Every structure is written in structure tokens, then in C-alpha cells.
Amino acid sequence: MSQRIQVFDTTLRDGEQVPGCQLNTEEKIEVAKELERLGVDVIEAGFPISSPGDFRSVDEICRAVS
């Protein structure tokens, strides 16, 4: 059995559901890069089907992190 804990972050997806919280693409990329730097294993970058803007943000986040 593996002893490794994997971190699955939904900040960029669920954060958009908080009233008054709306990040632009650049801010989302900044958050994603910091999550990557912290060693987060999986980042839910958004819900791309919800709008063309969210699709674009998710696409750019995927390009910005590994």
C-alpha cells in the first residue's frame, strides 16, 4: 500500500462560486503556479463548458503549469 498522500485542489473551480470572488485569467494563472510550487498533485482549473472565458482560462492555465 502506498503511503503517499495526494493533494487535489479545487480552489480555481469552486472559488468562482463564492459571491464577490471573480479572478481574471492572469490571476488564475498566478494561483495555479503557486499551487504547483506548493506541490499540489491535481488542480481543478475551472469548469470550461460554463463559458468561453472559463474555457480560455483553463486552456491558458494548462499551458502555464506542468
C-alpha angles and dihedrals in degrees: 000000000000118000094200120114116212120210116219112190125198098175095117093045101040095032089071089063093063112100111251094013114114122149124195121227095266092052091048091051090050091052092046092051091051091049089051091048089053090055100251108171100207128023119193096210098191143291103289096187091062096075143343089251093055090046090053092048093050091047092051093045089053089054093047099053132045 
